[in-house]
Amino acid sequence: MGTVRLTTSEAIVRYLIAQRIEDDRTGEIVPLVPGVFAIFGHGNALGLGEALERHQGEIRTIRGQNEQGMALAAVAYAKAARRRQVMAVTTSIGPGALNTVTAAGVAMANRLPLLLLLGDTFQSRLPDPVLQQIEQFGAPSVTANDALRPLSRYWDRIVRPEQVLSSLPQAIGVLLDPADCGPVTLALPQDVQGQAYDFPESFFEPIVHRIRRPRPDPEEIAAAVEVLMSAQQPLIVAGGGVHYSLAERELTEFAHRFGIPVMETVAGKSSLTHDDPNLAGPIGVFGEQAGQSVAWEPDAVLAVGTRLQDFTTESATVFKNPDVQVISLNVGRFDALKRGALPVIGDARAALADLAEGLSDWTAPEAWLARARESMERQRATLDARQAETDTDRPTYAQVIGVVNEVATPEDYVVVSSGGLAGEIVMNWRSRAVATFDCEYGFSCMGYELSGTWGAAMERGTTHPGSTVYGLLGDGSFMMLPMDIYSGVLTGTSMTLLVCDNGGFNVIERLQLNNGAASFKTMLADDDHPTPPAIDFAAIATAMGAGGRRATGLAELETVLRETHGQPGVHVIAIDVAVHQWSEGGSFWQTGVPEVSDRETVDEARERLLEGLSHQRSLWRR
């Protein structure tokens, strides 16, 4: 076996280049790590940066403007790729590394791959304390990168060059593991980055990875089949795992064959198209009032690829039938065992095939599916009425979303995250094609909308050239990470950002007011600032080299959207939206309402909370 003498940094870059993956969406062999988002500083410029420069023809290096932003872009890229490709992120030590913490939280909560290659202080400690070294008293080996330990599925500090021989394969394994997928952090001391070792040449031979599809235990399938066959009102809940398994077609065929209605979580939205006859709408806190009977009354629930978080389960109150049995089909054991559900641990696509075989010629009662279809028709009528409403001073979120939806084609893709837009788009967006929707609500990260749109647009620009990627965000989220407008311009990425300006953190004011509290420091206009300066979002975009426009109403918004649709470049459109007009569903969500207060409205909110909690269940198993 031959060897080649390389630095640690050179070995890492060559290894990443050698990793390929068979994309089971297309059958093509593509790079597993197509690029590296980078901000170079001391700690990575002279090690990893020098190696990346020498291999720029084999792996793309993309300059970011902010470490958090580019790491969020990497997360959104991986989500758009449905975990078939992974972007790496490299930063300097100290604040550069710490700026990735939020993005690691997003990746962790959403089960998405993210490879962090973070500069670190000198392993020798001879020049300590170096610039940006935090110096933890009593623990000299602790650096800023240790903050990533609880936010990483795999964390390692490379203190000798040869350690990459064991660490890199483990890192790739985690990034590709359908159950344990999440952030990987490799801390790279800057002196170790430049150290050399005689690496085996075979370590850098190309390898083609494939995503595993573990099949569930036959006994788990049999138990699930028994529950479903005894059900009179079965329901399927489609989560984000449907997308990561590429199981949309199998789920649709399963629902049609057995006559079961399907409701979607936030992450599972666009598992079915909006006109599918078995779609029963969104489930949980963002659900429509007309759909609550379908969500509340099933006696058997097949939850496919969902974490069963509080917005899905209405804080563990959604399934009100006392005889309900929840079957949790999930590739991850941790998620499959939540709430005492009956676990079916395996890949969604494979498990649905096994369930279908076990169910044979069984079908659900026709009356139950008919009820679900009637419910969905009422939901669609409610949606139509909201978007056709004319008694508004400013356009509502629902109306703005309706205009974007009308202009968008089935090939287009939409990105949303935090604030009022999250619930509004889940309730009001009609999915014209599967896997075209990204509402990051696992972490509900402000700023993801803009940076994530950049990352998603980079991926979609390769896999769906000519399509438009829309990022919908509020003014608060825009102010978090506006610099990635310039990132999009700098990288030649095409995307359209629609900024809905309601003058502050309006959805949190809604939370305050709906729970009896006063509006306090959530809106830009308050007692201290009755007339705050207006923010010219279009001018900010123009100053960064993007196309900036302001629309003054729905008609002008539609005109601008049609003019920019499919056009290259970064387009930023700002529009004022209504402040207190929301799409209301009436579902329950547990919040931290004070137990005692001298404010009567808070006491009333507390009573409503206690009423909701009376329906909360610790387990769903019979």
N, C-alpha and C positions, 0 to 999 in steps of 0.2 A: 504494500500500500504506500503510495507516494504522499508526501507532505508539501505544504506550501507555507512559507513564513509570512504571516499577516498580523496587522494590529487588531486589537479587539474590535474597533470600529469597522475596519475593512471586512472582518469576518462576519459581523452582523449584517452589513449591507449585502454582501455576496449571498449570505444565507437567505435573506428575504427575497432577493431577486430569483433565487432558485425555486422558491415555493410557487407552485401553480395549483389551480383548482379546476375541476371539471364542473362548469356551470350547468346544473341540471335543468335550468330554464331553457338553454339554447343548445346544449351538448358541446359547446366550445370549451377549449382549454384556455384559460385566461390567467393573468397574474393574480395570485392571492392578495398581494400587497401592491396595488397599482401606483401608490404614491406615498409621499411623506410630507405632511404639513410641518413647516419649520419656522421657528424664530431663533436665529443664532445669536449666541452671546458667549460669555466665558463659561466654560463647562460643556459646550457641545460644538462650538464653531471650528476648533482646530482638530477635533477628533472625528466625530460622526460627520460634521459638516464637510471636512476635507474628503472623506470617503464618498459621501453622496455626490460631491462635485465631480469626482472622477468617474462616477457611474451614472451621470445624469441622462445618458442615452438609453439606459436600461430600467431606470426607476425614476419617476418624476418627483422633483422636489418643489413644493408649493409654498411660497412665502406667505405667512399670515401676518396680521396686524396686532393680534391679541391672542395669547395662549388659550384662554377660555373659548374664544370664538372659533379658533381653528380646530380645537378639540371637539367642540359641538358640531362643526361641519363634518368632522370625521365620523361622528356617531350617526348623523343624518345620512351620510354617504352609505354607511353599512346598512342602515335600515332600508334605504331605497334599493340597495343590492340584495335585500332580504337575507343578509348575513352570508352572502356568497363571496364577498370581498371585504377586506379590512384595510383601513387607512392607518398609517402610523403617524405619530406626532412626536416631534423632538423639541425640547426647550433647554434653556440654560438652567443653572442651579437656582435655588432660592425662590424669589417671586415668580420667575418663569414657570418653574415646576408647580408651585402652589396654585397658580392660575388655572391649572387643569383639573383641580379638585372637583369643581362643579360639574364639569363634563363627565368625569368619572362617575359621579353620582347619577347622572342621567343614564349612562351606559349600564351601570349596575342595576338600577331600578327597572330598566326596560329590557334587560337580558340581551344587550347588544355588544358586539366585539369592538374593542378600542385598544390599540397598541401604543403605550406611552414609553418613549425612550428618553428618559430625563437625565440631564446632566446632574452631577453630584460633586460633593467636595472631594478633596484629595484623600485617597485611601491611606497614604503614608502619614498624614496628619502633620508632616514636618512644617508646612507653612501656615498651620492653623493659628488664628482664625482667618480664613480667606474671605474675600468679599462675598456677601450674601449668606454667610454661614450663620445659622441661628444659635449655635452653641447651647445645647441642652445640658445644664449643670448636672453632673452625676451620671450622665449617659452620653459619653463622647461619640459613640457610634451612631447616635440618632441625628438625622438631618431632616430638612424640610420634606424630603421624599417619603419619610415614614408616615406623613399625614395621609398618604395614599393607601396604606395597608388595609384599613377597613373598607376601602372603596375599590379594592382589586380582587378579582377571582384568583389571580396569580400575581405574586409580588416577589421580586428578587433583586438583590444588590450584587452586581458582578464585581468581585474584588480580585479576580485573577482571569486572564484571558481564556484559559481552558474551560472555565465554568460555562461559557456559552455553548459548549458541546452538549451539556445536559440541560441547560436552562432554555435555550431557544426551541428545541422540539417540544418541551412541556408548554411553553408559552403558546406556540402554534396550536397545540392540542386543545388548550383551553379556548382559544379564539374560535375554533371550529366545532367545539363540543356542543351539540344541540341542547343538552341539559345544563351544563355549567358555563355556558357562554357569558362573557362579560369582560370588563376591563383587565388588561394585563399591564403591569408596571415593571419596567426594568430600570433600576437606578444605576447610572453609569458614571462612577467617579472619573474625573477628567484625566487623572494620571493613568488610570487603567485603560481608558479609551485608546491611549497611544502606545501601550505596551504590546509587545509582539509574542507570538507563539507559533510553533510548527503544527499547523492544523492539518488533519487528514484531508486530502483532496476530495475524497468521497463525500465529505460533509457538505460540499457545495454542488453536488450533482443534482440536477432538476428532479423534483418530486411532484407528482400530481395527487392532490388530495380530493377526497369525495366526502360529502356530508353523510354521516351515518344515519340510518333510519331504523333505530331499535324497535323491534316488535314487542308488544306487551305479552305478559304471561297469559297462557290460554285460560287459566282459572279466573284471572281478572276479567277477561273477555266474557267468559261464561256467566260470571256474576252480573256483569253489566247488561248482558242480553236478557237475563232473567228479570231484572228491574224494568227494562224498557218494554218487554213483552207484556208485563202486567200493568203497564201505565194506561190510563185513559186520557191524560192530558200531558203528553211529553213535550219538552221544549229543548231546543239546542241553543246554547250560548256560544257564539263564535268569538274567540279572543285572538290576540296577536300571533299566537303560535300557529294559527291557520296559515298566515302569510309566510312565516319562516319555514314551514313545512312544504310550501307551495301546494297546499291542499284545497285551494278554493274550488276547483272543479269537482274533486271527490266529495267535498262537503255539500255542494249544491246537488250533486247526483244522489247522495245519501238522503238529504232532506226530501227531495222529490220522490224518490223510490218508496220511502216509508211514511210519507205524508206528515212530516214534523215541521212546525214553524221554527224559524231561526231568528234570534235577536242577537245584535252585535254589541260588543264592548267598544270603548273608545279605540283601543288598539286593534280591534277586529273589524272596524268599519271598512267597507269595501271588500269584505269576504264574499258578499253577494252584490249584484248590481241592484240599483234602487227599484227596478221594475220586476224583480224576481217574484214569482207568485208565492213563495214560501217565506219571504222576508217579512218579519213582524216588527221591525223598527229597532231603535236603540234601547238598551236595558240600563236600568240604574238611575242615578241622580240626573243624568242627561236624557232620561226617557220622556216620551210624550205621555200626557195624562190618558189619552185614548188607548195607549198600549199597556196600561198598568194591569189590566185583567190578565193579559197574556203573561206578564212578568210575575205577577203575584200568585197565580192559581195553579201552576203545573204541579203534578204529583211525581214527575220524574224530570230531572234536568241533566242533559249531557253537556257539560261544560268543556269545550274543546280549546286547549291552549290558552287558558286565561289564569291570571294570578288571583282572581276573585278579590280584587281590591275594593275599598269601600265605595268608590263611585260606581262600581259594577253591582255591588250587593246592597246598595242603599244602607251602608254601615251595618250589614248582616241582618237586614229586615226584609229584603225583597221577596224571598220565597215564603209566603205567608201560609201556604197549605201545610197543616200540621203533619201530614203524611208524606211530605216531599222527600225524595231521595235524590241527592246530587251525586252524579258520576263525574269525576274529574279526570278527563283524558288529557294527560300532559306528559311531555317527554322528561320533565323535571320532577323528581320524587318530592322535592320540597313543596312545590306548588300543588302536586296531585294529592297531598295528604292534608291540605288545609280544611278547616271547618268540619272535620270528621267525614269528609266526602268519601265515597267508594272510589278507590284509586284504580285507574287504568294507565299504567306508566309505559309510555312508548310514543313513537312518532305519530303525529296526527294522521297523516295520509295512510300509513300502514295500519294503524289501529282502526280507522274507519272501514278499511277493507275487511279486516277481521270481524268487526261488529256486523257489517253487512252480511257476511257469510253466515254468522250465527243467527241473525234475525230472519234469514231465508225469505219466506213469502209473507211475513207479518207486516201489517200496516197499522198506523195509528187510527183511532176513530175519526171519520170524516168530519163529524160535527165540530171537533176541536180545531182542526185546520180551518174550517169555514169561519169559526169565531175569530181566529187570528187574522184571516184575510179581511174580515169586516173591520177589525180593529185597525189594520194597516190602511184601509181606505179612509177611515176617519182621521188617521194621522196625516195622510196626504192632503186631505181637505183642509185640515188645520194649517198645514205648511203653506198651501196655496193662499189661504186667507191672510196669513201673516205677511207674505211677500207681496200681496196685492193691496195691502192696507195703504190708504192715502192720508189718513188723519194724523200725520206726523210733521213736526216742524223740521226735523232733520231725518235723513234716512236711518232706518233701524239696521242693526246687524243683520237681521234676517233678510231684509231687502237687499243689502249690499251683497250678501252671500248669494242671493238668488241671481243677481246680475252677473257675478263671476261665473256661477254655475251655467248660466245660459250661454255665455261666450265660450267657455271651456269645451274642449273636445274630449272624447274618451281616452286619448293618448296623454292628456295633460295630468298634472300631479299637483296636489295642494299640501302645504305645510302650515301647521298651526301648533301652538303650545299652550301658553298660559292665558290668564285673564278671561274676560267675558266671551272672547271669540271661541274658546274651546267648546263650551256647551252649545253655543249658538251654531257652530258649524256641524257638530255631531247631530243636532236636531234638524238642521236646515239644508245640509248638503246632500244632493242626490248623486250617488256614485254611479257613473256611467260605465266604468270598467273596474275590474278587480285590482287590488293592490295599487291604488292610485291616491292613497290618502294617508297622511302622516300627522296625527295629532298626538304630540308627545305629552302624555298625561300621566306617565309613570312617575315623573319627577316634577312635572308642570313647571318647566324652567323658563323664566323670562329671559329673553335674548336668543333662545333656541330658534325662534321663528325666523330671524334674519340670518344668523350664521348657519342654521340648519337648511334654510332654503339654498344658500350657497353650496353646501355640501351635496344636497340632493340633486341640485341642478347639474353639478359636475358629473354625477353618476348617470342621470337621465340623459344628459347630453351625449353620452357614449352609447347607451343602450336604446334610447328612444330619440334619435336626432330629429330636430324640428318641433318637438313637443314643447309646451310651455310649462314651467314650474312656477306656481303661485305661492308666495308667502304672505299670509294674512296675519297682521299684527296690530296691536294697539300702540298708542303713543308712548305708554310706559315702557313697553318692550323695546320699541325703537330706540329709546334713549339709553337702554342698557348696553347695546353692542352695535352702534351704527357704523363702526369702521369696516364691517364686512360688506358694505356697499362697495367700498373701494377694493376689497378683496375680489369681489366679483368682476369689477372693471379690470383690475390688474391681470386676472387670469383668463380674461376673455370668456367668462361664463355668462350665459343668458338666463335671466330670471326676472320675474315681475313681483314687486313688493307692493302690497296694498296696505297703507297705514290708515287705520280707522281711529280718528282723533276724537276722544270723548273727554279730554281735559284732565287726565290723571289715572289713578288706579281705581277705576270706576267699579269694577266687580268686587273689590274689597270694600268699597263704600256700601255696595249692595249687601254684602255680608254683614256689615255693621248695622245698617238700617233694618234689615230683615230680622235681626235678632235683638231689636230693642235699643241698640246703642245709638249714639250720635255719630254723624259723619266727623271723622277726626283724622286729619293729616293724610287723607287718601287722595283728595282732589287738589289740583294745582291752585284753584281758587278757593281760599278759605278765609277765616277771620284775619289772619296775618297778611294774606296776599289776595285782597278782593279782586284785583284786576292784574293777574300775572301776565308777563310778556307772552305774546303768542309765539309759537314755534313754527318756523317755516320749514317743514320737512322736505318739500320739493326743492327748496334752495340748498339745503344740506346735501341732498342727493346730487344736484347739479354741480356743487362745489367739489364733489368727489369724482366727477367724470361720468355720472349716470344721467339718464334722462329723468328729470323731475317734473311732475305735473300735479296740479291740484284740481280736483273735480268738485263742482259746487252742487251737484245733485245726481240722481240716478241716471238720468238721460246722458249727462255729460260723462259720467263714469263709464257707461256702456260704450260710448263713442271712443273714449281713450283706450279702453280694454280691447276693443276691436282693432284699433289702429296699431297697438303694440303686440297683439297676439301673433306668436310665431316669429316675431322680429328679433334679431340678435341684439345682445347687449343687456344692460341692467336698466330696468324701468321701475321708477318709484312713483306711485300715485297716492296722494293724500286726499282724504275726504273726511269732513266732519260728520259724526254720527250721533244719534239720539243718546242722551245720557241715562234716562231711566225707563227705557222701553225694552223689555227683555222677552225672550221666548220662555214661557213658564211651563214647567211640567208637573210641579206639585209633589215631587218625590221627597223622601226623607234623607237627610245627611246629618250625621252626628258632628256637632261643633262644640266649642268650649264656652258655652253660655255660663256666666257666673251663677253660683248657687244662691247667693244673696246679693241684693242690690237695693239702693234707695231710689232706683228708677223703675217705675211701674211697668214700663214697656219691656224692660229686661226680665222682670219677674214673669210676665206673660210669655215671653220667649222661652224661659226656663220650663214653664208648664208644657209648652208645645214640645220641647225637647224630651221631657219625661214621658209624654204620651208616645212619641216615636220610639223611645228606648224600650217601652213595654213590649214591643214586637221583636226586639233583638234576640237572636238565638246564638248560643255558643256552638251548637252542632246542628247539622242538617240530616244526620243519619237517623233512621227510624230506631 
